[in-house]
C-alpha cells in the first residue's frame, strides 16, 4: 500500500486531469478549489459552484473537508459556511473512495436527493417539506443569483480587491493583519 501523501498526490492529479477545473491554494495539494456544475435534470442544473477541498494529513484514511464557496440553497448545506452534511464524507468515508468519487458521485447525489430530515439549513429543510413548489423556486433563484460562471471567477477578484482595501485602510501593515484579512469560507 502506498503512503498517504503519495495517494493524496495521485488523487489530486487524477482530479486535475479529469474534466474538473482545479485551482490549488498556496501551491500545495492539501487545499484547493474545484469548479462543480449542478447535475443534469436537477434543480441545480446550470449552476456552477466553487467547492473548497481540504485534505487532512491522514487522507485517504480520513475524509476530505468539503464546502461550497458560493451560496447554495439546500437542506444539507450550511448557507453561511458552505459546509456539507453528507454521511459518506462525514461518517462512512473509506480509503477505497477518492476525490473523483466526491465530485462524480457524492455531490451529484447530494443535490439530486436532499435529505431534509438531517438538515444543516433548517429553513431549506422546512420549506422543502412544507411547500415543495416554493422550495424548488428558491433553489432556482439561488442558482440564478449565486451560481453562475461569473460568480466563481469574480470571487477571487473580489477577495483581491478586499485585500487591497484592507492594506490601504490600515497605514501600518503587518503579517498578522494580512492573515486576519482572509476569512475562512
Backbone as CSV, one residue per row, in Angstrom:
resi,resn,N_x,N_y,N_z,CA_x,CA_y,CA_z,C_x,C_y,C_z
1,UNK,0.850,-1.194,0.000,0.000,0.000,0.000,0.880,1.235,0.000
2,UNK,0.540,2.220,-0.813,1.346,3.433,-0.898,1.086,4.336,0.306
3,UNK,1.986,5.274,0.524,1.856,6.174,1.665,0.700,7.145,1.419
4,UNK,0.134,7.693,2.509,-0.968,8.647,2.350,-0.600,9.837,1.465
5,UNK,0.632,10.347,1.559,0.988,11.521,0.754,1.054,11.170,-0.734
6,UNK,1.532,9.973,-1.068,1.547,9.554,-2.477,0.130,9.392,-2.993
7,UNK,-0.716,8.806,-2.181,-2.114,8.611,-2.576,-2.799,9.964,-2.756
8,UNK,-2.557,10.896,-1.829,-3.141,12.233,-1.935,-2.711,12.882,-3.257
9,UNK,-1.416,12.855,-3.537,-0.893,13.454,-4.764,-1.529,12.802,-5.995
10,UNK,-1.639,11.487,-5.965,-2.216,10.751,-7.096,-3.698,11.132,-7.288
11,UNK,-4.454,11.206,-6.195,-5.878,11.544,-6.286,-6.087,12.964,-6.799
12,UNK,-5.279,13.904,-6.311,-5.407,15.291,-6.761,-5.044,15.389,-8.243
13,UNK,-3.975,14.712,-8.644,-3.573,14.741,-10.054,-4.653,14.124,-10.944
14,UNK,-5.270,13.039,-10.473,-6.347,12.395,-11.224,-7.520,13.369,-11.398
15,UNK,-7.825,14.114,-10.348,-8.897,15.104,-10.407,-8.531,16.226,-11.382
16,UNK,-7.281,16.674,-11.337,-6.820,17.746,-12.228,-6.836,17.301,-13.699
17,UNK,-6.578,16.036,-13.942,-6.545,15.527,-15.312,-7.940,15.186,-15.841
18,UNK,-8.926,15.206,-14.982,-10.306,14.947,-15.402,-10.883,16.242,-15.985
19,UNK,-12.183,16.288,-16.123,-12.834,17.465,-16.705,-13.030,18.599,-15.705
20,UNK,-12.555,18.450,-14.483,-12.768,19.466,-13.462,-11.671,20.518,-13.484
21,UNK,-12.087,21.761,-13.289,-11.137,22.858,-13.177,-10.705,22.926,-11.704
22,UNK,-9.425,22.679,-11.441,-8.899,22.635,-10.075,-7.906,23.778,-9.905
23,UNK,-8.087,24.532,-8.840,-7.233,25.680,-8.541,-6.612,25.453,-7.164
24,UNK,-5.291,25.232,-7.131,-4.638,24.979,-5.849,-4.544,26.267,-5.039
25,UNK,-4.483,26.122,-3.734,-4.348,27.249,-2.817,-2.986,27.114,-2.148
26,UNK,-2.219,28.178,-2.138,-0.875,28.184,-1.533,0.061,27.156,-2.155
27,UNK,-0.118,26.868,-3.444,0.773,25.983,-4.200,0.939,24.585,-3.615
28,UNK,0.008,24.146,-2.814,0.093,22.795,-2.262,-1.052,21.945,-2.768
29,UNK,-1.017,20.677,-2.416,-2.093,19.780,-2.828,-3.032,19.451,-1.672
30,UNK,-2.890,20.143,-0.538,-3.777,19.891,0.600,-5.042,20.740,0.566
31,UNK,-4.975,21.898,-0.094,-6.122,22.790,-0.187,-6.279,23.230,-1.631
32,UNK,-7.507,23.155,-2.121,-7.764,23.591,-3.490,-9.253,23.814,-3.686
33,UNK,-9.576,24.520,-4.760,-10.963,24.755,-5.150,-11.238,23.992,-6.434
34,UNK,-12.452,23.498,-6.552,-12.858,22.748,-7.738,-14.135,23.375,-8.277
35,UNK,-14.182,23.576,-9.585,-15.384,24.076,-10.232,-16.340,22.895,-10.401
36,UNK,-17.536,23.044,-9.850,-18.518,21.956,-9.851,-19.816,22.442,-10.485
37,UNK,-20.325,21.675,-11.433,-21.564,22.016,-12.131,-22.712,21.175,-11.580
38,UNK,-23.867,21.814,-11.393,-25.046,21.100,-10.917,-25.404,19.960,-11.848
39,UNK,-25.875,18.842,-11.289,-26.198,17.671,-12.117,-27.358,17.944,-13.080
40,UNK,-27.276,17.319,-14.237,-28.336,17.430,-15.238,-29.645,16.884,-14.666
41,UNK,-30.737,17.460,-15.148,-32.078,17.050,-14.742,-32.303,17.196,-13.236
42,UNK,-31.664,18.211,-12.647,-31.905,18.534,-11.241,-32.245,20.014,-11.154
43,UNK,-32.725,20.456,-10.009,-32.994,21.873,-9.786,-31.716,22.701,-9.920
44,UNK,-30.573,22.066,-9.734,-29.282,22.756,-9.720,-28.610,22.777,-11.093
45,UNK,-29.258,22.172,-12.097,-28.688,22.151,-13.442,-28.448,23.578,-13.920
46,UNK,-27.275,23.815,-14.497,-26.910,25.151,-14.960,-26.146,25.947,-13.919
47,UNK,-26.198,25.510,-12.667,-25.464,26.194,-11.607,-23.995,25.775,-11.602
48,UNK,-23.131,26.710,-11.225,-21.702,26.441,-11.136,-21.241,26.904,-9.760
49,UNK,-20.582,26.001,-9.036,-20.105,26.326,-7.701,-18.605,26.111,-7.605
50,UNK,-18.008,26.909,-6.748,-16.615,26.687,-6.380,-16.672,25.884,-5.086
51,UNK,-16.060,24.714,-5.109,-16.045,23.837,-3.944,-14.652,23.881,-3.329
52,UNK,-14.592,24.206,-2.062,-13.310,24.241,-1.346,-13.053,22.847,-0.791
53,UNK,-11.870,22.313,-1.048,-11.495,20.983,-0.564,-10.234,21.126,0.283
54,UNK,-10.283,20.554,1.470,-9.100,20.497,2.328,-8.850,19.041,2.670
55,UNK,-7.638,18.594,2.393,-7.290,17.205,2.658,-6.481,17.123,3.949
56,UNK,-6.922,16.315,4.893,-6.158,16.153,6.129,-4.870,15.372,5.854
57,UNK,-3.915,15.472,6.757,-2.651,14.751,6.594,-2.881,13.251,6.460
58,UNK,-3.923,12.737,7.117,-4.188,11.295,7.107,-5.032,10.845,5.901
59,UNK,-5.318,11.757,4.951,-6.053,11.349,3.755,-5.244,10.275,3.041
60,UNK,-5.828,9.198,2.564,-7.238,8.871,2.349,-7.896,8.135,3.523
61,UNK,-7.171,7.982,4.624,-7.754,7.274,5.770,-8.723,8.164,6.539
62,UNK,-8.582,9.461,6.366,-9.501,10.435,6.960,-10.133,11.209,5.803
63,UNK,-11.415,11.512,5.930,-12.160,12.121,4.822,-11.736,13.561,4.549
64,UNK,-11.931,14.002,3.298,-11.663,15.405,2.975,-12.738,16.305,3.573
65,UNK,-12.396,17.564,3.762,-13.371,18.568,4.180,-13.852,19.267,2.922
66,UNK,-15.172,19.297,2.733,-15.775,19.810,1.503,-16.722,20.953,1.857
67,UNK,-16.654,22.048,1.117,-17.575,23.155,1.357,-17.831,23.975,0.106
68,UNK,-19.052,24.480,-0.021,-19.411,25.356,-1.136,-18.921,26.756,-0.808
69,UNK,-18.224,27.393,-1.751,-17.733,28.754,-1.539,-18.833,29.758,-1.861
70,UNK,-19.490,29.610,-3.022,-20.623,30.485,-3.325,-21.900,29.829,-2.794
71,UNK,-22.907,30.658,-2.552,-24.118,30.194,-1.872,-24.913,29.167,-2.671
72,UNK,-25.527,28.273,-1.921,-26.431,27.276,-2.482,-27.569,27.084,-1.484
73,UNK,-28.771,26.886,-1.981,-29.925,26.647,-1.117,-30.200,25.151,-1.117
74,UNK,-29.893,24.516,-0.006,-30.001,23.061,0.086,-30.111,22.676,1.559
75,UNK,-30.988,21.732,1.901,-31.152,21.338,3.302,-29.870,20.825,3.969
76,UNK,-28.982,20.222,3.193,-27.803,19.579,3.770,-26.517,20.376,3.570
77,UNK,-26.666,21.676,3.257,-25.513,22.561,3.118,-25.779,23.807,3.950
78,UNK,-24.865,24.119,4.870,-24.999,25.313,5.696,-24.874,26.547,4.806
79,UNK,-25.882,27.406,4.854,-25.906,28.553,3.949,-24.768,29.528,4.222
80,UNK,-24.383,29.713,5.466,-23.343,30.695,5.792,-21.932,30.158,5.541
81,UNK,-21.640,28.962,6.010,-20.270,28.434,5.904,-20.037,27.618,4.636
82,UNK,-21.109,27.082,4.044,-20.971,26.217,2.876,-20.636,24.778,3.235
83,UNK,-20.567,24.483,4.536,-20.272,23.115,4.981,-21.316,22.145,4.462
84,UNK,-20.855,20.932,4.166,-21.723,19.907,3.600,-21.989,18.828,4.636
85,UNK,-23.263,18.464,4.789,-23.633,17.345,5.646,-23.901,16.166,4.721
86,UNK,-22.896,15.330,4.572,-23.006,14.195,3.671,-22.433,12.988,4.386
87,UNK,-23.293,12.050,4.714,-22.919,10.892,5.513,-21.679,10.186,4.977
88,UNK,-21.600,9.992,3.665,-20.491,9.226,3.104,-19.156,9.962,3.290
89,UNK,-19.193,11.277,3.370,-17.962,12.021,3.617,-17.703,12.133,5.119
90,UNK,-18.744,12.410,5.895,-18.549,12.665,7.320,-18.401,11.412,8.180
91,UNK,-19.180,10.361,7.921,-19.118,9.181,8.782,-18.687,7.901,8.079
92,UNK,-19.081,7.739,6.846,-18.865,6.457,6.164,-17.669,6.456,5.221
93,UNK,-16.799,7.434,5.353,-15.653,7.541,4.444,-14.790,6.291,4.512
94,UNK,-14.293,5.876,3.360,-13.402,4.725,3.280,-12.227,5.097,2.382
95,UNK,-11.034,4.569,2.652,-9.888,4.817,1.771,-10.115,4.284,0.347
96,UNK,-11.163,3.476,0.166,-11.477,2.988,-1.182,-12.005,4.128,-2.060
97,UNK,-12.561,5.184,-1.429,-13.068,6.322,-2.175,-11.908,7.230,-2.565
98,UNK,-12.130,8.001,-3.637,-11.132,9.004,-3.994,-11.844,10.317,-4.297
99,UNK,-11.091,11.334,-4.671,-11.671,12.652,-4.909,-12.633,12.663,-6.087
100,UNK,-12.380,11.848,-7.093,-13.319,11.770,-8.218,-14.679,11.273,-7.746
101,UNK,-14.693,10.331,-6.783,-15.969,9.862,-6.229,-16.755,11.028,-5.637
102,UNK,-16.060,11.926,-4.941,-16.717,13.067,-4.308,-17.448,13.903,-5.357
103,UNK,-16.767,14.195,-6.483,-17.334,15.099,-7.483,-18.207,14.414,-8.527
104,UNK,-17.999,13.133,-8.753,-18.794,12.440,-9.765,-19.974,11.678,-9.185
105,UNK,-19.918,11.344,-7.894,-20.993,10.560,-7.292,-21.609,11.257,-6.076
106,UNK,-20.797,11.554,-5.057,-21.338,12.024,-3.776,-22.040,13.374,-3.874
107,UNK,-21.390,14.384,-4.450,-22.027,15.703,-4.547,-23.230,15.696,-5.498
108,UNK,-23.137,15.061,-6.680,-24.352,14.984,-7.506,-25.515,14.292,-6.782
109,UNK,-25.232,13.210,-6.059,-26.283,12.507,-5.307,-26.885,13.422,-4.242
110,UNK,-26.025,14.203,-3.583,-26.496,15.131,-2.558,-27.483,16.136,-3.163
111,UNK,-27.140,16.671,-4.335,-28.014,17.670,-4.955,-29.271,17.047,-5.551
112,UNK,-29.163,15.831,-6.047,-30.328,15.157,-6.620,-31.300,14.662,-5.553
113,UNK,-30.776,14.249,-4.400,-31.606,13.637,-3.357,-31.348,14.288,-2.000
114,UNK,-31.813,15.526,-1.798,-31.611,16.181,-0.496,-32.319,15.408,0.616
115,UNK,-31.757,15.483,1.808,-32.321,14.791,2.957,-32.772,15.820,4.000
116,UNK,-34.037,16.248,3.957,-34.499,17.278,4.887,-34.596,16.806,6.337
117,UNK,-34.479,15.506,6.580,-34.567,15.021,7.962,-33.220,15.096,8.694
118,UNK,-32.149,15.497,7.992,-30.833,15.667,8.617,-30.231,16.988,8.130
119,UNK,-30.881,18.126,8.486,-30.507,19.384,7.849,-29.342,20.131,8.505
120,UNK,-28.627,20.873,7.681,-27.701,21.906,8.145,-28.347,23.271,7.908
121,UNK,-29.290,23.322,6.956,-30.053,24.530,6.686,-31.509,24.215,7.019
122,UNK,-31.897,24.551,8.249,-33.244,24.237,8.732,-34.340,24.897,7.922
123,UNK,-34.088,26.133,7.455,-35.097,26.831,6.649,-35.365,26.090,5.349
124,UNK,-34.294,25.668,4.680,-34.452,24.939,3.411,-35.169,23.609,3.648
125,UNK,-34.790,22.904,4.722,-35.421,21.613,5.015,-36.907,21.790,5.308
126,UNK,-37.232,22.786,6.110,-38.621,23.051,6.472,-39.452,23.418,5.235
127,UNK,-38.897,24.313,4.413,-39.607,24.721,3.208,-39.792,23.544,2.256
128,UNK,-38.774,22.707,2.138,-38.863,21.547,1.243,-40.000,20.616,1.675
129,UNK,-40.148,20.423,2.991,-41.188,19.518,3.490,-42.575,20.151,3.444
130,UNK,-42.666,21.475,3.657,-43.964,22.139,3.706,-44.501,22.542,2.334
131,UNK,-43.619,23.075,1.482,-44.070,23.627,0.205,-43.008,23.371,-0.862
132,UNK,-43.080,22.207,-1.483,-42.053,21.784,-2.431,-41.935,22.743,-3.621
133,UNK,-43.059,23.278,-4.074,-43.031,24.190,-5.214,-42.251,25.464,-4.868
134,UNK,-42.505,26.020,-3.690,-41.801,27.231,-3.258,-40.309,26.930,-3.012
135,UNK,-40.020,25.748,-2.466,-38.628,25.328,-2.265,-37.898,25.260,-3.605
136,UNK,-38.522,24.608,-4.586,-37.919,24.489,-5.919,-37.628,25.869,-6.504
137,UNK,-38.568,26.795,-6.327,-38.406,28.158,-6.833,-37.215,28.849,-6.157
138,UNK,-37.075,28.658,-4.853,-35.979,29.302,-4.112,-34.621,28.730,-4.541
139,UNK,-34.560,27.417,-4.781,-33.328,26.788,-5.270,-32.925,27.433,-6.600
140,UNK,-33.890,27.577,-7.485,-33.612,28.163,-8.803,-33.173,29.624,-8.686
141,UNK,-33.807,30.367,-7.768,-33.411,31.767,-7.541,-31.958,31.846,-7.074
142,UNK,-31.575,30.983,-6.150,-30.192,30.960,-5.662,-29.221,30.613,-6.789
143,UNK,-29.618,29.671,-7.635,-28.759,29.311,-8.772,-28.544,30.521,-9.674
144,UNK,-29.618,31.268,-9.950,-29.514,32.460,-10.794,-28.658,33.532,-10.126
145,UNK,-28.854,33.724,-8.843,-28.202,34.820,-8.139,-26.749,34.528,-7.765
146,UNK,-26.436,33.273,-7.398,-25.115,32.978,-6.823,-24.295,31.926,-7.566
147,UNK,-24.892,31.201,-8.512,-24.196,30.038,-9.072,-24.021,30.115,-10.582
148,UNK,-23.501,31.223,-11.034,-23.158,31.365,-12.453,-21.639,31.418,-12.571
149,UNK,-21.155,31.141,-13.756,-19.712,31.113,-14.008,-19.034,32.397,-13.515
150,UNK,-19.672,33.548,-13.760,-19.057,34.810,-13.336,-18.958,34.934,-11.814
151,UNK,-19.836,34.245,-11.079,-19.771,34.309,-9.623,-18.524,33.619,-9.081
152,UNK,-18.124,32.537,-9.712,-16.940,31.843,-9.186,-15.653,32.469,-9.683
153,UNK,-15.656,33.052,-10.876,-14.425,33.689,-11.344,-14.264,35.059,-10.711
154,UNK,-15.367,35.736,-10.372,-15.276,37.041,-9.715,-14.954,36.936,-8.237
155,UNK,-15.228,35.802,-7.624,-14.995,35.691,-6.185,-13.523,35.878,-5.860
156,UNK,-12.636,35.437,-6.710,-11.203,35.632,-6.487,-10.844,37.111,-6.636
157,UNK,-11.398,37.777,-7.657,-11.124,39.193,-7.871,-11.657,40.029,-6.706
158,UNK,-12.843,39.642,-6.177,-13.399,40.355,-5.033,-12.508,40.199,-3.812
159,UNK,-11.983,38.991,-3.593,-11.082,38.773,-2.463,-9.843,39.635,-2.616
160,UNK,-9.303,39.718,-3.834,-8.118,40.534,-4.076,-8.413,42.003,-3.803
161,UNK,-9.566,42.524,-4.262,-9.876,43.932,-4.031,-10.132,44.175,-2.548
162,UNK,-10.712,43.214,-1.824,-10.886,43.345,-0.386,-9.531,43.452,0.298
163,UNK,-8.562,42.658,-0.143,-7.216,42.706,0.431,-6.602,44.077,0.216
164,UNK,-6.801,44.651,-0.989,-6.244,45.973,-1.269,-6.880,47.008,-0.352
165,UNK,-8.206,46.929,-0.154,-8.875,47.880,0.723,-8.326,47.779,2.136
166,UNK,-8.087,46.581,2.598,-7.559,46.383,3.943,-6.173,47.017,4.058
167,UNK,-5.307,46.802,3.066,-3.956,47.323,3.158,-3.933,48.840,2.962
168,UNK,-4.906,49.409,2.211,-4.964,50.854,2.027,-5.502,51.505,3.297
169,UNK,-6.520,50.888,3.896,-7.128,51.459,5.095,-6.155,51.494,6.263
170,UNK,-5.447,50.414,6.494,-4.520,50.355,7.620,-3.182,50.931,7.201
171,UNK,-2.735,52.000,7.893,-1.471,52.623,7.494,-0.297,51.735,7.848
172,UNK,-0.428,50.982,8.943,0.623,50.040,9.309,0.141,48.643,8.975
173,UNK,0.929,47.914,8.237,0.522,46.572,7.840,1.536,45.574,8.363
174,UNK,1.046,44.559,9.005,1.940,43.504,9.481,1.446,42.187,8.931
175,UNK,2.225,41.150,9.098,1.809,39.823,8.641,0.529,39.396,9.330
176,UNK,0.357,39.772,10.606,-0.848,39.386,11.339,-2.094,39.998,10.691
177,UNK,-1.999,41.281,10.258,-3.128,41.922,9.611,-3.512,41.175,8.342
178,UNK,-2.505,40.778,7.585,-2.761,40.103,6.312,-3.487,38.778,6.553
179,UNK,-3.055,38.033,7.539,-3.687,36.746,7.843,-5.103,36.966,8.341
180,UNK,-5.289,37.972,9.195,-6.623,38.238,9.735,-7.587,38.686,8.642
181,UNK,-7.079,39.233,7.537,-7.937,39.705,6.468,-8.510,38.604,5.606
182,UNK,-8.069,37.390,5.780,-8.572,36.274,4.970,-9.575,35.466,5.770
183,UNK,-10.834,35.597,5.426,-11.874,34.835,6.120,-11.851,33.397,5.649
184,UNK,-12.155,32.489,6.541,-12.239,31.081,6.201,-13.602,30.822,5.581
185,UNK,-13.682,30.340,4.332,-15.000,30.155,3.698,-15.819,29.090,4.375
